[in-house]
Amino acid sequence: VIINLLSTLGEAKAQTFSCDGTMYLNQANILYEIGTSTNPFTYAPVATLPSSISVDGFNALGYNPVDNYMYGIIGSSNKVVQISKPGGVITFTDLGAPIGLPAASGATAYYNAGEFDSSGYYYVKVFTSNNIIYRIDLGTNIATPIVLSQSVHFADFTYNKVDGKFYGVDRVTGNLLAIVVNTLDLTGTVTD
């Protein structure tokens, strides 16, 4: 389950999502808009990933504060999908696989955690316990591995633009962990 709050300030374009606090959830191949005015929340389907792109759905949903699009990773692949909103209609565009991003493999073969930093880099992690996350530069279509100081197993993570850290709850320990990415040597320090 991936939920992203569009909370970063930015100028919206005609084909992008606006920064208005709307929450989205993606499950399998469906994108839902979350209605928060009632308790319990409501989940209205707003778009379905076309089968021409994938029948495996998408995950690792993230909102890019630089271009105001949402992005995800297609099914059990390593392909990036861009989610736009031209004329109010949500559309999906397969951007292909970034150079250096391995296809997910194994029993839990998909990228499930995805988030953007303030500079527009897309960070993703495979759904397993390991010490690697990938930073994708969508401008160059290159993914770079970030070696973490310890293994983590996140269902998802988020980025805090105030302190520049990523946060996620480890599925093994249940602890809230913080990741500080060092962009000079492409490592990440994990702390409780």
Secondary structure, 3 states (H helix, E strand, C coil): CEEEECCCCCCCCCCCCCCCCCEEEEECCEEEEEECCCCCCEEEEEEECCCCCCCCCEEEEEECCCCCCEEEEECCCCCEEEEECHHHCCEEEEEECCECCCCCCCCCCCEEEEEECCCCCEEEEECCCEEEEEEEECCCCEEEEEEEEEEECECCCEEECCCCEEEEEECCCCCEEEEEEECCCCEEEEEC
